[in-house]
Structure formats: C-alpha cells, structure tokens
C-alpha cells in the first residue's frame, strides 16, 4: 500500500515514463516548429507572424488545440507544418487519454486479477 501512496509501483512508473516522453516530445516539437514557422512566415506578404515571439505564441496555441487570434500562415510550407501540428496535437490528446486508460486498467488488474488468472495461480 505504501508503494501506491508514493506512486512507486511499476504501473505508476509506466504512466510516468509515458507522460514525460509526451511532454519532452511536445516541448521539442514546439521549439523546432516555432523556428520553422518564423523562417517560413517572417517575409511572407500579409502574414501576422512577423517576430519570433509571434511564432512561439502561434505554435504553442496550435499545439494546445486552442488556436490563437493570429491568422493562419500564408506560405505553403508553413501551412503544411500547421496541418502536421494539428495532427500531432490531436494525437497527443489521444495518447494522453489512452495512457490514463491503460493506467487505470493495470491498477484494476493489480488490485483484483481476473478469475482466470487467479485459477492459474492456484494450480501452480
């Protein structure tokens, strides 16, 4: 019981590693995409993304799936990157939901293994 309170079970460790990986991957993607959006958009005619701060803000809000008040990119490479960012953001939310679902399923299995597993353990 103490391991559960300290979140030190293998199930907790598995969830923790998934969440840390997702966080690191998202922050790295945010940084790389911010630089790319800035490079693609800074000289595009009619764009609202003219500074590096604008590109960081725009990219971060896209990854948070909330969008921003800035209009979408003008240049073709930036638009392609925008589609990729939206797909990643949706995937990240699905991965997050799946990770928690797997965590709760494993915790349930730890607390009360199914009958067929209990039967196999009794015969050994």
N, CA, C and O atoms as a GROMACS GRO file, in nm:
protein
  496
    1UNK      N    1   0.082  -0.120   0.000
    1UNK     CA    2   0.000   0.000   0.000
    1UNK      C    3   0.086   0.126   0.000
    1UNK      O    4   0.049   0.229  -0.057
    2UNK      N    5   0.202   0.116   0.064
    2UNK     CA    6   0.290   0.232   0.070
    2UNK      C    7   0.342   0.269  -0.069
    2UNK      O    8   0.359   0.387  -0.100
    3UNK      N    9   0.368   0.166  -0.154
    3UNK     CA   10   0.415   0.194  -0.289
    3UNK      C   11   0.310   0.270  -0.370
    3UNK      O   12   0.344   0.356  -0.451
    4UNK      N   13   0.184   0.239  -0.348
    4UNK     CA   14   0.077   0.309  -0.418
    4UNK      C   15   0.072   0.454  -0.372
    4UNK      O   16   0.058   0.544  -0.454
    5UNK      N   17   0.084   0.477  -0.242
    5UNK     CA   18   0.081   0.613  -0.189
    5UNK      C   19   0.198   0.696  -0.241
    5UNK      O   20   0.185   0.817  -0.261
    6UNK      N   21   0.313   0.631  -0.263
    6UNK     CA   22   0.430   0.702  -0.316
    6UNK      C   23   0.436   0.698  -0.468
    6UNK      O   24   0.530   0.752  -0.527
    7UNK      N   25   0.337   0.636  -0.531
    7UNK     CA   26   0.335   0.619  -0.678
    7UNK      C   27   0.462   0.551  -0.724
    7UNK      O   28   0.524   0.594  -0.821
    8UNK      N   29   0.500   0.444  -0.655
    8UNK     CA   30   0.625   0.373  -0.684
    8UNK      C   31   0.601   0.235  -0.745
    8UNK      O   32   0.695   0.156  -0.757
    9UNK      N   33   0.478   0.204  -0.783
    9UNK     CA   34   0.452   0.074  -0.844
    9UNK      C   35   0.499   0.076  -0.990
    9UNK      O   36   0.516   0.183  -1.047
   10UNK      N   37   0.520  -0.042  -1.050
   10UNK     CA   38   0.558  -0.045  -1.192
   10UNK      C   39   0.453   0.024  -1.281
   10UNK      O   40   0.488   0.085  -1.382
   11UNK      N   41   0.327   0.013  -1.245
   11UNK     CA   42   0.221   0.078  -1.322
   11UNK      C   43   0.234   0.229  -1.318
   11UNK      O   44   0.216   0.296  -1.420
   12UNK      N   45   0.265   0.283  -1.201
   12UNK     CA   46   0.287   0.427  -1.190
   12UNK      C   47   0.410   0.469  -1.270
   12UNK      O   48   0.409   0.573  -1.337
   13UNK      N   49   0.515   0.389  -1.263
   13UNK     CA   50   0.637   0.420  -1.338
   13UNK      C   51   0.613   0.420  -1.488
   13UNK      O   52   0.668   0.504  -1.560
   14UNK      N   53   0.531   0.326  -1.535
   14UNK     CA   54   0.500   0.319  -1.677
   14UNK      C   55   0.423   0.444  -1.721
   14UNK      O   56   0.454   0.502  -1.825
   15UNK      N   57   0.324   0.485  -1.642
   15UNK     CA   58   0.249   0.607  -1.674
   15UNK      C   59   0.341   0.728  -1.672
   15UNK      O   60   0.337   0.812  -1.761
   16UNK      N   61   0.424   0.735  -1.569
   16UNK     CA   62   0.516   0.849  -1.557
   16UNK      C   63   0.608   0.859  -1.678
   16UNK      O   64   0.630   0.968  -1.730
   17UNK      N   65   0.662   0.744  -1.722
   17UNK     CA   66   0.753   0.748  -1.837
   17UNK      C   67   0.680   0.791  -1.964
   17UNK      O   68   0.736   0.865  -2.045
   18UNK      N   69   0.558   0.747  -1.982
   18UNK     CA   70   0.480   0.790  -2.099
   18UNK      C   71   0.452   0.940  -2.095
   18UNK      O   72   0.465   1.008  -2.197
   19UNK      N   73   0.414   0.991  -1.979
   19UNK     CA   74   0.383   1.133  -1.968
   19UNK      C   75   0.507   1.219  -1.989
   19UNK      O   76   0.500   1.323  -2.054
   20UNK      N   77   0.619   1.177  -1.933
   20UNK     CA   78   0.743   1.253  -1.950
   20UNK      C   79   0.785   1.253  -2.097
   20UNK      O   80   0.825   1.357  -2.150
   21UNK      N   81   0.777   1.137  -2.163
   21UNK     CA   82   0.812   1.131  -2.305
   21UNK      C   83   0.722   1.223  -2.387
   21UNK      O   84   0.771   1.296  -2.473
   22UNK      N   85   0.591   1.221  -2.361
   22UNK     CA   86   0.498   1.306  -2.434
   22UNK      C   87   0.528   1.454  -2.410
   22UNK      O   88   0.522   1.534  -2.503
   23UNK      N   89   0.559   1.490  -2.287
   23UNK     CA   90   0.591   1.629  -2.255
   23UNK      C   91   0.718   1.674  -2.325
   23UNK      O   92   0.722   1.781  -2.385
   24UNK      N   93   0.824   1.593  -2.319
   24UNK     CA   94   0.951   1.628  -2.382
   24UNK      C   95   0.935   1.637  -2.534
   24UNK      O   96   0.987   1.730  -2.596
   25UNK      N   97   0.864   1.542  -2.593
   25UNK     CA   98   0.843   1.544  -2.738
   25UNK      C   99   0.764   1.668  -2.780
   25UNK      O  100   0.793   1.728  -2.883
   26UNK      N  101   0.665   1.705  -2.700
   26UNK     CA  102   0.583   1.821  -2.734
   26UNK      C  103   0.662   1.951  -2.721
   26UNK      O  104   0.650   2.040  -2.806
   27UNK      N  105   0.742   1.964  -2.616
   27UNK     CA  106   0.823   2.085  -2.599
   27UNK      C  107   0.927   2.095  -2.711
   27UNK      O  108   0.951   2.203  -2.764
   28UNK      N  109   0.989   1.983  -2.746
   28UNK     CA  110   1.088   1.984  -2.856
   28UNK      C  111   1.021   2.020  -2.988
   28UNK      O  112   1.075   2.100  -3.065
   29UNK      N  113   0.905   1.963  -3.014
   29UNK     CA  114   0.832   1.996  -3.137
   29UNK      C  115   0.793   2.143  -3.138
   29UNK      O  116   0.801   2.208  -3.242
   30UNK      N  117   0.750   2.195  -3.025
   30UNK     CA  118   0.714   2.336  -3.014
   30UNK      C  119   0.832   2.425  -3.050
   30UNK      O  120   0.817   2.522  -3.124
   31UNK      N  121   0.949   2.392  -2.998
   31UNK     CA  122   1.068   2.474  -3.025
   31UNK      C  123   1.107   2.468  -3.172
   31UNK      O  124   1.132   2.572  -3.234
   32UNK      N  125   1.113   2.348  -3.228
   32UNK     CA  126   1.152   2.333  -3.368
   32UNK      C  127   1.049   2.398  -3.461
   32UNK      O  128   1.086   2.468  -3.555
   33UNK      N  129   0.922   2.374  -3.434
   33UNK     CA  130   0.816   2.430  -3.519
   33UNK      C  131   0.813   2.583  -3.509
   33UNK      O  132   0.783   2.650  -3.608
   34UNK      N  133   0.842   2.638  -3.392
   34UNK     CA  134   0.846   2.784  -3.377
   34UNK      C  135   0.953   2.845  -3.467
   34UNK      O  136   0.930   2.946  -3.532
   35UNK      N  137   1.070   2.783  -3.469
   35UNK     CA  138   1.178   2.832  -3.554
   35UNK      C  139   1.139   2.820  -3.701
   35UNK      O  140   1.159   2.913  -3.779
   36UNK      N  141   1.083   2.706  -3.739
   36UNK     CA  142   1.044   2.686  -3.879
   36UNK      C  143   0.935   2.783  -3.922
   36UNK      O  144   0.943   2.841  -4.030
   37UNK      N  145   0.834   2.800  -3.840
   37UNK     CA  146   0.726   2.894  -3.874
   37UNK      C  147   0.782   3.035  -3.889
   37UNK      O  148   0.744   3.107  -3.980
   38UNK      N  149   0.872   3.073  -3.800
   38UNK     CA  150   0.933   3.206  -3.810
   38UNK      C  151   1.010   3.219  -3.942
   38UNK      O  152   0.999   3.321  -4.010
   39UNK      N  153   1.087   3.116  -3.977
   39UNK     CA  154   1.164   3.121  -4.102
   39UNK      C  155   1.072   3.125  -4.225
   39UNK      O  156   1.100   3.197  -4.321
   40UNK      N  157   0.963   3.050  -4.222
   40UNK     CA  158   0.872   3.045  -4.336
   40UNK      C  159   0.789   3.172  -4.349
   40UNK      O  160   0.761   3.215  -4.461
   41UNK      N  161   0.749   3.231  -4.239
   41UNK     CA  162   0.650   3.338  -4.242
   41UNK      C  163   0.704   3.480  -4.228
   41UNK      O  164   0.634   3.575  -4.264
   42UNK      N  165   0.823   3.497  -4.180
   42UNK     CA  166   0.867   3.633  -4.145
   42UNK      C  167   0.869   3.728  -4.264
   42UNK      O  168   0.850   3.848  -4.245
   43UNK      N  169   0.892   3.679  -4.384
   43UNK     CA  170   0.896   3.768  -4.501
   43UNK      C  171   0.775   3.748  -4.593
   43UNK      O  172   0.770   3.807  -4.701
   44UNK      N  173   0.680   3.666  -4.554
   44UNK     CA  174   0.561   3.644  -4.638
   44UNK      C  175   0.473   3.768  -4.635
   44UNK      O  176   0.450   3.827  -4.530
   45UNK      N  177   0.423   3.805  -4.752
   45UNK     CA  178   0.338   3.924  -4.762
   45UNK      C  179   0.202   3.895  -4.698
   45UNK      O  180   0.137   3.795  -4.730
   46UNK      N  181   0.161   3.984  -4.607
   46UNK     CA  182   0.029   3.972  -4.546
   46UNK      C  183   0.022   3.882  -4.424
   46UNK      O  184  -0.087   3.857  -4.374
   47UNK      N  185   0.135   3.833  -4.377
   47UNK     CA  186   0.133   3.745  -4.261
   47UNK      C  187   0.125   3.824  -4.132
   47UNK      O  188   0.168   3.940  -4.126
   48UNK      N  189   0.071   3.763  -4.029
   48UNK     CA  190   0.066   3.827  -3.897
   48UNK      C  191   0.177   3.773  -3.808
   48UNK      O  192   0.196   3.822  -3.696
   49UNK      N  193   0.251   3.674  -3.856
   49UNK     CA  194   0.360   3.615  -3.778
   49UNK      C  195   0.489   3.678  -3.827
   49UNK      O  196   0.551   3.629  -3.922
   50UNK      N  197   0.530   3.786  -3.762
   50UNK     CA  198   0.646   3.863  -3.810
   50UNK      C  199   0.764   3.858  -3.714
   50UNK      O  200   0.876   3.891  -3.754
   51UNK      N  201   0.742   3.817  -3.590
   51UNK     CA  202   0.852   3.809  -3.494
   51UNK      C  203   0.862   3.666  -3.442
   51UNK      O  204   0.770   3.585  -3.458
   52UNK      N  205   0.975   3.636  -3.378
   52UNK     CA  206   0.992   3.503  -3.321
   52UNK      C  207   0.892   3.481  -3.207
   52UNK      O  208   0.842   3.370  -3.189
   53UNK      N  209   0.862   3.585  -3.132
   53UNK     CA  210   0.762   3.575  -3.026
   53UNK      C  211   0.625   3.538  -3.082
   53UNK      O  212   0.553   3.457  -3.023
   54UNK      N  213   0.589   3.598  -3.197
   54UNK     CA  214   0.463   3.562  -3.263
   54UNK      C  215   0.462   3.414  -3.300
   54UNK      O  216   0.361   3.345  -3.282
   55UNK      N  217   0.575   3.365  -3.352
   55UNK     CA  218   0.579   3.225  -3.396
   55UNK      C  219   0.571   3.130  -3.276
   55UNK      O  220   0.507   3.025  -3.285
   56UNK      N  221   0.636   3.164  -3.166
   56UNK     CA  222   0.627   3.080  -3.046
   56UNK      C  223   0.484   3.079  -2.993
   56UNK      O  224   0.431   2.974  -2.958
   57UNK      N  225   0.422   3.196  -2.988
   57UNK     CA  226   0.284   3.205  -2.940
   57UNK      C  227   0.191   3.126  -3.031
   57UNK      O  228   0.108   3.049  -2.983
   58UNK      N  229   0.203   3.145  -3.161
   58UNK     CA  230   0.114   3.079  -3.255
   58UNK      C  231   0.132   2.926  -3.250
   58UNK      O  232   0.034   2.852  -3.246
   59UNK      N  233   0.258   2.881  -3.250
   59UNK     CA  234   0.284   2.737  -3.247
   59UNK      C  235   0.235   2.675  -3.117
   59UNK      O  236   0.174   2.568  -3.119
   60UNK      N  237   0.260   2.740  -3.006
   60UNK     CA  238   0.215   2.686  -2.876
   60UNK      C  239   0.065   2.676  -2.869
   60UNK      O  240   0.012   2.576  -2.819
   61UNK      N  241  -0.006   2.776  -2.918
   61UNK     CA  242  -0.152   2.769  -2.913
   61UNK      C  243  -0.206   2.662  -3.009
   61UNK      O  244  -0.308   2.600  -2.981
   62UNK      N  245  -0.138   2.641  -3.121
   62UNK     CA  246  -0.180   2.533  -3.212
   62UNK      C  247  -0.162   2.397  -3.144
   62UNK      O  248  -0.249   2.310  -3.155
   63UNK      N  249  -0.051   2.379  -3.074
   63UNK     CA  250  -0.026   2.252  -3.006
   63UNK      C  251  -0.120   2.231  -2.888
   63UNK      O  252  -0.147   2.117  -2.850
   64UNK      N  253  -0.170   2.338  -2.831
   64UNK     CA  254  -0.267   2.326  -2.722
   64UNK      C  255  -0.409   2.308  -2.776
   64UNK      O  256  -0.504   2.298  -2.698
   65UNK      N  257  -0.423   2.306  -2.906
   65UNK     CA  258  -0.551   2.291  -2.978
   65UNK      C  259  -0.652   2.400  -2.944
   65UNK      O  260  -0.772   2.379  -2.952
   66UNK      N  261  -0.602   2.517  -2.905
   66UNK     CA  262  -0.694   2.627  -2.876
   66UNK      C  263  -0.687   2.735  -2.983
   66UNK      O  264  -0.772   2.825  -2.985
   67UNK      N  265  -0.589   2.729  -3.072
   67UNK     CA  266  -0.564   2.829  -3.175
   67UNK      C  267  -0.539   2.965  -3.112
   67UNK      O  268  -0.544   2.980  -2.990
   68UNK      N  269  -0.512   3.061  -3.193
   68UNK     CA  270  -0.483   3.195  -3.143
   68UNK      C  271  -0.560   3.296  -3.225
   68UNK      O  272  -0.631   3.261  -3.319
   69UNK      N  273  -0.546   3.422  -3.189
   69UNK     CA  274  -0.610   3.530  -3.264
   69UNK      C  275  -0.532   3.563  -3.390
   69UNK      O  276  -0.581   3.635  -3.477
   70UNK      N  277  -0.410   3.511  -3.401
   70UNK     CA  278  -0.331   3.534  -3.521
   70UNK      C  279  -0.388   3.451  -3.636
   70UNK      O  280  -0.428   3.336  -3.616
   71UNK      N  281  -0.394   3.509  -3.755
   71UNK     CA  282  -0.443   3.430  -3.868
   71UNK      C  283  -0.349   3.314  -3.901
   71UNK      O  284  -0.232   3.315  -3.863
   72UNK      N  285  -0.401   3.216  -3.970
   72UNK     CA  286  -0.320   3.102  -4.011
   72UNK      C  287  -0.209   3.147  -4.105
   72UNK      O  288  -0.218   3.254  -4.164
   73UNK      N  289  -0.106   3.067  -4.119
   73UNK     CA  290   0.008   3.104  -4.203
   73UNK      C  291  -0.031   3.126  -4.349
   73UNK      O  292  -0.133   3.076  -4.397
   74UNK      N  293   0.054   3.201  -4.418
   74UNK     CA  294   0.031   3.235  -4.559
   74UNK      C  295   0.110   3.143  -4.651
   74UNK      O  296   0.057   3.097  -4.753
   75UNK      N  297   0.235   3.115  -4.617
   75UNK     CA  298   0.322   3.038  -4.706
   75UNK      C  299   0.284   2.890  -4.707
   75UNK      O  300   0.232   2.838  -4.608
   76UNK      N  301   0.311   2.824  -4.818
   76UNK     CA  302   0.276   2.683  -4.833
   76UNK      C  303   0.350   2.593  -4.734
   76UNK      O  304   0.287   2.507  -4.673
   77UNK      N  305   0.483   2.609  -4.715
   77UNK     CA  306   0.549   2.523  -4.616
   77UNK      C  307   0.493   2.541  -4.475
   77UNK      O  308   0.483   2.444  -4.400
   78UNK      N  309   0.458   2.662  -4.440
   78UNK     CA  310   0.403   2.688  -4.306
   78UNK      C  311   0.264   2.625  -4.293
   78UNK      O  312   0.228   2.577  -4.186
   79UNK      N  313   0.188   2.625  -4.400
   79UNK     CA  314   0.055   2.562  -4.396
   79UNK      C  315   0.067   2.411  -4.379
   79UNK      O  316  -0.010   2.350  -4.305
   80UNK      N  317   0.164   2.352  -4.447
   80UNK     CA  318   0.188   2.208  -4.432
   80UNK      C  319   0.227   2.178  -4.288
   80UNK      O  320   0.178   2.081  -4.229
   81UNK      N  321   0.316   2.260  -4.231
   81UNK     CA  322   0.357   2.243  -4.092
   81UNK      C  323   0.238   2.260  -3.998
   81UNK      O  324   0.227   2.190  -3.897
   82UNK      N  325   0.149   2.352  -4.030
   82UNK     CA  326   0.028   2.373  -3.950
   82UNK      C  327  -0.058   2.247  -3.946
   82UNK      O  328  -0.107   2.210  -3.840
   83UNK      N  329  -0.076   2.183  -4.060
   83UNK     CA  330  -0.154   2.059  -4.064
   83UNK      C  331  -0.087   1.952  -3.978
   83UNK      O  332  -0.154   1.880  -3.903
   84UNK      N  333   0.046   1.942  -3.988
   84UNK     CA  334   0.120   1.845  -3.907
   84UNK      C  335   0.103   1.875  -3.758
   84UNK      O  336   0.082   1.783  -3.678
   85UNK      N  337   0.112   2.003  -3.720
   85UNK     CA  338   0.096   2.041  -3.579
   85UNK      C  339  -0.044   2.004  -3.528
   85UNK      O  340  -0.058   1.956  -3.415
   86UNK      N  341  -0.146   2.028  -3.609
   86UNK     CA  342  -0.281   1.993  -3.567
   86UNK      C  343  -0.298   1.843  -3.551
   86UNK      O  344  -0.361   1.797  -3.456
   87UNK      N  345  -0.240   1.767  -3.643
   87UNK     CA  346  -0.247   1.621  -3.633
   87UNK      C  347  -0.172   1.572  -3.508
   87UNK      O  348  -0.219   1.482  -3.439
   88UNK      N  349  -0.057   1.632  -3.481
   88UNK     CA  350   0.018   1.594  -3.361
   88UNK      C  351  -0.061   1.628  -3.235
   88UNK      O  352  -0.066   1.547  -3.142
   89UNK      N  353  -0.122   1.745  -3.232
   89UNK     CA  354  -0.197   1.786  -3.112
   89UNK      C  355  -0.312   1.690  -3.084
   89UNK      O  356  -0.336   1.654  -2.969
   90UNK      N  357  -0.384   1.651  -3.188
   90UNK     CA  358  -0.494   1.557  -3.169
   90UNK      C  359  -0.439   1.422  -3.124
   90UNK      O  360  -0.497   1.357  -3.037
   91UNK      N  361  -0.329   1.379  -3.184
   91UNK     CA  362  -0.267   1.252  -3.144
   91UNK      C  363  -0.218   1.256  -3.000
   91UNK      O  364  -0.231   1.158  -2.927
   92UNK      N  365  -0.161   1.368  -2.959
   92UNK     CA  366  -0.110   1.381  -2.822
   92UNK      C  367  -0.225   1.370  -2.721
   92UNK      O  368  -0.209   1.307  -2.616
   93UNK      N  369  -0.338   1.429  -2.751
   93UNK     CA  370  -0.453   1.418  -2.662
   93UNK      C  371  -0.501   1.273  -2.655
   93UNK      O  372  -0.535   1.223  -2.548
   94UNK      N  373  -0.503   1.206  -2.770
   94UNK     CA  374  -0.544   1.064  -2.772
   94UNK      C  375  -0.445   0.977  -2.696
   94UNK      O  376  -0.485   0.886  -2.624
   95UNK      N  377  -0.315   1.004  -2.711
   95UNK     CA  378  -0.212   0.929  -2.638
   95UNK      C  379  -0.228   0.952  -2.488
   95UNK      O  380  -0.216   0.858  -2.410
   96UNK      N  381  -0.254   1.074  -2.450
   96UNK     CA  382  -0.273   1.107  -2.309
   96UNK      C  383  -0.393   1.032  -2.252
   96UNK      O  384  -0.385   0.973  -2.144
   97UNK      N  385  -0.504   1.034  -2.324
   97UNK     CA  386  -0.624   0.962  -2.278
   97UNK      C  387  -0.598   0.812  -2.272
   97UNK      O  388  -0.638   0.746  -2.176
   98UNK      N  389  -0.532   0.759  -2.373
   98UNK     CA  390  -0.501   0.616  -2.374
   98UNK      C  391  -0.407   0.576  -2.262
   98UNK      O  392  -0.422   0.468  -2.204
   99UNK      N  393  -0.311   0.661  -2.232
   99UNK     CA  394  -0.217   0.632  -2.124
   99UNK      C  395  -0.287   0.624  -1.990
   99UNK      O  396  -0.259   0.535  -1.910
  100UNK      N  397  -0.378   0.716  -1.966
  100UNK     CA  398  -0.453   0.710  -1.840
  100UNK      C  399  -0.549   0.592  -1.837
  100UNK      O  400  -0.568   0.530  -1.733
  101UNK      N  401  -0.609   0.560  -1.952
  101UNK     CA  402  -0.695   0.442  -1.959
  101UNK      C  403  -0.618   0.315  -1.928
  101UNK      O  404  -0.665   0.229  -1.853
  102UNK      N  405  -0.498   0.302  -1.987
  102UNK     CA  406  -0.414   0.185  -1.961
  102UNK      C  407  -0.370   0.181  -1.815
  102UNK      O  408  -0.363   0.074  -1.755
  103UNK      N  409  -0.341   0.297  -1.758
  103UNK     CA  410  -0.301   0.304  -1.618
  103UNK      C  411  -0.412   0.251  -1.528
  103UNK      O  412  -0.387   0.167  -1.441
  104UNK      N  413  -0.534   0.300  -1.548
  104UNK     CA  414  -0.644   0.256  -1.462
  104UNK      C  415  -0.677   0.109  -1.484
  104UNK      O  416  -0.715   0.040  -1.389
  105UNK      N  417  -0.663   0.061  -1.606
  105UNK     CA  418  -0.685  -0.081  -1.631
  105UNK      C  419  -0.581  -0.165  -1.557
  105UNK      O  420  -0.615  -0.264  -1.492
  106UNK      N  421  -0.455  -0.126  -1.566
  106UNK     CA  422  -0.349  -0.201  -1.497
  106UNK      C  423  -0.366  -0.196  -1.346
  106UNK      O  424  -0.344  -0.296  -1.277
  107UNK      N  425  -0.405  -0.080  -1.294
  107UNK     CA  426  -0.426  -0.069  -1.149
  107UNK      C  427  -0.540  -0.162  -1.107
  107UNK      O  428  -0.532  -0.225  -1.001
  108UNK      N  429  -0.645  -0.171  -1.188
  108UNK     CA  430  -0.754  -0.262  -1.156
  108UNK      C  431  -0.708  -0.406  -1.159
  108UNK      O  432  -0.751  -0.487  -1.076
  109UNK      N  433  -0.621  -0.440  -1.254
  109UNK     CA  434  -0.567  -0.577  -1.263
  109UNK      C  435  -0.479  -0.607  -1.141
  109UNK      O  436  -0.479  -0.720  -1.092
  110UNK      N  437  -0.405  -0.508  -1.094
  110UNK     CA  438  -0.320  -0.529  -0.975
  110UNK      C  439  -0.405  -0.553  -0.851
  110UNK      O  440  -0.373  -0.640  -0.770
  111UNK      N  441  -0.513  -0.477  -0.838
  111UNK     CA  442  -0.597  -0.489  -0.719
  111UNK      C  443  -0.680  -0.616  -0.720
  111UNK      O  444  -0.696  -0.681  -0.617
  112UNK      N  445  -0.735  -0.652  -0.837
  112UNK     CA  446  -0.825  -0.766  -0.845
  112UNK      C  447  -0.802  -0.838  -0.977
  112UNK      O  448  -0.870  -0.810  -1.076
  113UNK      N  449  -0.705  -0.932  -0.980
  113UNK     CA  450  -0.679  -1.003  -1.105
  113UNK      C  451  -0.802  -1.082  -1.149
  113UNK      O  452  -0.878  -1.129  -1.066
  114UNK      N  453  -0.821  -1.095  -1.280
  114UNK     CA  454  -0.937  -1.171  -1.329
  114UNK      C  455  -0.936  -1.315  -1.278
  114UNK      O  456  -0.831  -1.367  -1.239
  115UNK      N  457  -1.051  -1.376  -1.278
  115UNK     CA  458  -1.064  -1.512  -1.224
  115UNK      C  459  -0.976  -1.613  -1.295
  115UNK      O  460  -0.919  -1.702  -1.232
  116UNK      N  461  -0.962  -1.599  -1.427
  116UNK     CA  462  -0.880  -1.698  -1.497
  116UNK      C  463  -0.734  -1.689  -1.455
  116UNK      O  464  -0.663  -1.790  -1.458
  117UNK      N  465  -0.688  -1.571  -1.417
  117UNK     CA  466  -0.551  -1.560  -1.366
  117UNK      C  467  -0.541  -1.618  -1.226
  117UNK      O  468  -0.443  -1.683  -1.192
  118UNK      N  469  -0.644  -1.594  -1.143
  118UNK     CA  470  -0.643  -1.649  -1.008
  118UNK      C  471  -0.644  -1.801  -1.012
  118UNK      O  472  -0.576  -1.866  -0.933
  119UNK      N  473  -0.722  -1.858  -1.105
  119UNK     CA  474  -0.729  -2.002  -1.119
  119UNK      C  475  -0.596  -2.061  -1.161
  119UNK      O  476  -0.559  -2.168  -1.114
  120UNK      N  477  -0.524  -1.993  -1.248
  120UNK     CA  478  -0.394  -2.042  -1.294
  120UNK      C  479  -0.291  -2.035  -1.180
  120UNK      O  480  -0.204  -2.121  -1.170
  121UNK      N  481  -0.303  -1.935  -1.097
  121UNK     CA  482  -0.209  -1.921  -0.985
  121UNK      C  483  -0.236  -2.026  -0.878
  121UNK      O  484  -0.143  -2.073  -0.812
  122UNK      N  485  -0.362  -2.063  -0.861
  122UNK     CA  486  -0.397  -2.163  -0.759
  122UNK      C  487  -0.344  -2.300  -0.794
  122UNK      O  488  -0.315  -2.378  -0.704
  123UNK      N  489  -0.332  -2.333  -0.923
  123UNK     CA  490  -0.287  -2.465  -0.964
  123UNK      C  491  -0.135  -2.479  -0.962
  123UNK      O  492  -0.083  -2.591  -0.968
  124UNK      N  493  -0.064  -2.370  -0.955
  124UNK     CA  494   0.083  -2.377  -0.957
  124UNK      C  495   0.141  -2.406  -0.824
  124UNK      O  496   0.264  -2.414  -0.811
   0.00000   0.00000   0.00000
